[in-house]
């Protein structure tokens, strides 16, 4: 059995982007929001994770995600940048930005994915 715990160490983060992709035909189109970035960790057993923060804030145009780093109790020292992502369908919200909280704080403006099917 693997024992997981949330880490509260200080981490660095970089290369954040948030993209809204529209897929489908007009009238039946759906949107998916994808947020990606990198977190620098100090061991190979530390895994960054983004999740939707509940409750959300008072600003309906900003999605709040929480960044945590999960770690097992066994791992080797291995300082490096680890990829992290969050992807979810978007229904009626019209987000303009994403606020990332937790082990770091970043605000990322959402852009449209020009390569999505329309």
C-alpha positions in Angstrom: 0.0 0.0 0.0 1.3 3.4 -1.0 0.9 6.2 1.6 0.3 9.6 0.0 0.5 12.9 1.7 0.2 16.6 0.6 3.5 18.5 0.8 3.7 22.1 2.1 7.2 22.8 1.0 8.0 25.8 -1.1 8.0 25.0 -4.8 8.8 27.0 -7.9 6.4 26.9 -10.9 6.7 28.1 -14.5 5.4 27.9 -18.1 1.7 28.2 -17.2 -0.9 28.4 -20.0 -4.7 28.1 -20.1 -6.5 27.2 -23.3 -10.2 27.0 -24.1 -11.0 24.7 -27.0 -14.3 24.5 -28.7 -15.3 21.3 -30.4 -18.4 20.5 -32.5 -20.8 22.2 -34.7 -22.5 25.5 -33.8 -25.5 24.8 -31.5 -24.0 21.5 -30.4 -20.5 22.8 -29.6 -18.8 22.0 -26.3 -15.8 23.7 -24.6 -12.9 22.2 -22.7 -10.5 24.2 -20.6 -6.9 22.9 -20.3 -4.3 24.4 -17.9 -0.7 23.2 -18.1 2.5 24.2 -16.3 5.6 22.9 -14.6 6.5 22.6 -10.9 10.1 22.1 -9.6 10.2 19.3 -7.0 13.1 17.9 -5.0 12.4 14.1 -5.3 11.3 11.7 -7.9 8.3 10.6 -5.8 6.8 14.1 -5.7 3.9 14.5 -8.1 2.2 17.9 -8.7 -1.6 17.9 -9.0 -4.1 20.6 -10.0 -7.7 20.3 -8.8 -10.7 22.6 -8.8 -10.9 24.5 -5.5 -14.2 24.4 -3.7 -15.8 26.7 -3.0 -15.0 28.9 -5.9 -14.5 32.7 -5.3 -16.8 35.5 -5.9 -15.5 36.4 -9.3 -17.4 34.2 -11.8 -14.9 35.1 -14.6 -12.0 33.4 -12.8 -11.6 29.7 -12.2 -9.7 28.8 -9.0 -7.5 25.8 -9.1 -5.4 24.4 -6.2 -1.9 23.2 -6.8 -0.6 20.5 -4.4 2.3 18.2 -4.5 1.6 14.6 -3.6 4.5 12.4 -2.3 5.0 8.9 -1.3 7.2 8.2 1.7 9.8 6.4 -0.5 11.8 8.3 -3.1 15.2 9.4 -4.3 16.5 13.0 -4.3 15.9 14.2 -7.9 15.5 17.9 -8.4 13.6 18.5 -11.6 10.7 20.1 -13.4 7.5 18.0 -13.4 4.6 18.6 -15.8 1.2 19.3 -14.3 -2.2 19.7 -16.1 -5.9 20.1 -15.5 -8.6 19.6 -18.1 -12.4 19.8 -17.8 -15.5 20.5 -19.8 -16.9 24.0 -19.4 -20.6 24.5 -19.4 -22.1 27.9 -19.0 -19.2 29.7 -17.2 -17.3 32.3 -19.2 -13.9 32.2 -17.6 -11.3 34.8 -18.6 -8.5 33.7 -16.3 -7.4 30.9 -13.9 -6.1 31.6 -10.4 -3.7 28.9 -9.2 -3.3 28.7 -5.4 -1.7 26.3 -3.0 2.0 25.7 -3.1 2.4 28.7 -5.4 0.1 31.6 -6.6 -0.2 32.5 -10.3 -2.9 34.1 -12.4 -3.1 32.8 -16.0 -5.2 34.5 -18.8 -7.2 32.0 -20.9 -6.6 32.0 -24.6 -8.7 30.3 -27.4 -7.1 27.3 -29.0 -7.0 28.2 -32.7 -6.4 24.6 -33.7 -9.7 23.3 -32.2 -12.5 22.1 -34.4 -15.2 24.6 -34.8 
